[in-house]
Amino acid sequence: GAGVSQSPSNKVTEKGKDVELRCDPISGHTALYWYRQSLGQGLEFLIYFQGNSAPDKSGLPSDRFSAERTGGSVSTLTIQRTQQEDSAVYLCASSHPADRGLNSNQPQHFGDGTRLSIL
Amino acid sequence: AQTVTQSQPEMSVQEAETVTLSCTYDTSENNYYLFWYKQPPSRQMILVIRQEAYKQQNATENRFSVNFQKAAKSFSLKISDSQLGDTAMYFCAFMKPYSGGGADGLTFGKGTHLIIQP
């Protein structure tokens, strides 16, 4: 597709269940980002992938959160044993790799997000 | 760590008016990037405009322009001839230069809800 695709669009689940969120970036974008948007915390950066590698996972809120990316394309964000405070919109973004010669970051293009509601 | 502050939770103006959204930030970096994103009710974050800190000239995109004051760490967005479709949440965001590793995500402000009245 032309843009970043996220699925599901909405997810409602019971506390304690595991959930998996999917992000399909724009073709050719090697950089991929996950963010969380909640009423209390605003927009928080969670994790960044360059290719299949995530150099720093310290932005993930707890060890219940994990993310992976395979084949340099689709990424999944998994939340185990969900808690009510995990309720939020989870946004994914992708970008071209940074042009190191010009020291220029490429702008990020966002998907529509997954609205996660924990009952 | 960087912080981004948007002091106006909500603003409302009449269609065709000019409106300015404020943003200040705090960083010890000398080189960085600043962005304004728009988020309509559809949830998708749309890039409005970007500014490289090493460029003195203010960025402009059609009706959208910024007033970048590096010494004051201020990055305001001006929307001229506002339109009903400009109604949305507007987020100011900061990003460090690409480092090849570490946390390379955007740091966002809390947002300003802009309402354009007919």
Contacts between the chains, C-beta under 8 A, distances in Angstrom:
chain1	res1	chain2	res2	distance
A	31	B	104	7.8
A	33	B	104	7.9
A	33	B	105	5.4
A	33	B	106	7.6
A	35	B	105	6.9
A	35	B	106	7.6
A	42	B	108	6.2
A	42	B	109	7.6
A	42	B	110	4.9
A	42	B	111	7.0
A	43	B	91	6.6
A	43	B	106	7.8
A	43	B	108	3.9
A	43	B	111	7.9
A	45	B	103	6.5
A	45	B	105	3.0
A	45	B	106	6.3
A	45	B	107	6.9
A	46	B	105	7.6
A	47	B	105	7.9
A	48	B	103	6.7
A	48	B	104	4.9
A	48	B	105	5.5
A	50	B	100	7.9
A	55	B	100	7.9
A	55	B	101	3.9
A	55	B	102	5.9
A	56	B	101	6.9
A	56	B	102	4.9
A	56	B	103	5.1
A	58	B	103	7.0
A	59	B	103	5.8
A	59	B	105	6.9
A	89	B	43	6.4
A	91	B	43	7.9
A	91	B	45	6.6
A	93	B	45	7.3
A	98	B	97	7.9
A	98	B	98	3.4
A	100	B	98	6.7
A	100	B	100	7.9
A	103	B	31	7.1
A	103	B	97	5.6
A	103	B	98	7.2
A	104	B	52	7.2
A	104	B	98	7.9
A	105	B	33	5.2
A	105	B	95	5.7
A	105	B	97	6.4
A	105	B	98	5.3
A	105	B	104	7.9
A	107	B	35	6.9
A	107	B	47	5.0
A	107	B	50	5.8
A	108	B	47	7.5
A	108	B	106	6.7
A	109	B	47	7.4
A	110	B	37	7.8
A	110	B	44	5.9
A	110	B	45	3.8
A	110	B	46	7.6
A	111	B	44	7.1
A	112	B	42	6.6
A	112	B	43	5.2
A	112	B	44	4.9
A	113	B	43	4.9
A	113	B	44	7.6
A	115	B	43	7.8
